[in-house]
Amino acid sequence: MSVEHRDVIIIGAGISGLGAAVHLQKECPDKNYVILEGRDAVGGTSDLFRYPGIRSDSDLFTFGYEFKPWYANPIATAPQILNYLHEVVDEYEIEKDIRFNHWVDTAEWSTEDASWRVTATTNGERHEFVGRFLFMCQGYYDPKGGYRPSFPNEDAFEGTIIHPQEWPEDLDYTGKRMVVIGSGATAATIVPAVAEQVAHVTQLQRSPTYYVSVDNQTPDPVIEELQALEVPDDTIYDIQRRKALAFGREITDRSLNAPDEMRAELIGLASMAMGDSANIEKDFTPRYDPWKERLCLLPDGDFFDAVRSGKASVETGEVERFVAGGIELKNGKVLEADIVVTATGIELCGLGNIQFAVDGANMSINDRWTYRGMMMSDLPNLAWIFGYIRSSWTLRSDMIAKYVCRLLTHMDELGVRQVTPRLREEDKGMNGKAFIDPADFAPGYVRRGAHRLPKQSDREPWTNPQDYYAECKSIPALPLDDEVLVYDNPETKAA
């Protein structure tokens, strides 16, 4: 069995893992690293999902890295994002440090050795990696399969049933009747992407969601003027990020503090976009307040356009059963279909379903307390990236990567090999709640999978604030010496 030794082991070569590598190069140039990626390519979500029209569900001015400007449209396609990420890989010469097709199985910490021993399987062979620090950047959902409920009488259906996470590259839907089950971003992406090729596509939803049309084509006149004045690109990018963040903050604040007003405005915008071609109360009026689930961004209102054109339609109802030629609803209506797409969501995954152990004792992730949403109680030398649920993921991944670099530097200054968040006496017995509180944010994947993640409390620092506008100030200023982070295992004890 081969063994590689590195200062830092990064799990995942998606947007978080690649960003972590760049920050390590920039801020800890004396640290070497390896990235373990289960698949055969970089890109994470943007490479894994291959369904028609796949794109970002955040604006790229905030989804892009702080260290690499984004110059294309704010809502980007997956190929555009992958091109951006491959540029990062090339510019920072990262590929040589990526081990593709390495699915991580176990991670075992040894206090005596002050290191993590990580085992990974590739092509049936097992490989070991030993590192001082373990940086979990594998994302939040299971890459091996999404949420796929069983529907009554599926075997009777004579067509094809597919999940977007497993979209066949050779699927020909030209001239076919398609039903897409779901109301989230995936469904709202697929429907307009296939509308011109299929005979008809129907979005079948149990309940509606909030849609926000985003101008994805019209040049920003302010930015054009700055470009004409030859303002540096980095400055222009910073301005675009600030504008996007200001817009996001306004939407978030209004949604949380004046939900009735925001609800009326969003439904009103959908009504204006659809005109007389839709039943707004039935099909575009959600049961929940804004931002209890993610708002669904529509570049140039493409979903509205598809439904207005008649090539697509929206049906609100529940599945009674599948029949030979489609889906029968509980109200008796039959939706004819040759292809059914189950855009029913993802499955939350607790740190890659890896088995963790500390000094021989197995550690269950859902029994751990999160330290500021970045580390976990009693897991030494480990950090993980879980981005924002309302703001762009990368905003938080950049901040956490920089925090980890500060932490590694601080450990070197102290001459220690280990840092561990540990409960104080006053923390023992504290009330716990889900890492993502369903009372605050409750899409299906959170309700189904919250138990797979660590716990948080209402007591600092055992919280996961999920507030970029507060954390952009607090995380860079966090003290590295507090009563919770325990530094030990001095370098002088090393063999």
Order of alpha helices (4+ residues) and beta strands (2+ residues): beta-alpha-beta-alpha-alpha-alpha-beta-beta-beta-beta-beta-beta-alpha-beta-beta-alpha-alpha-alpha-alpha-beta-alpha-beta-beta-beta-beta-beta-beta-beta-beta-beta-beta-alpha-beta-beta-alpha-beta-alpha-beta
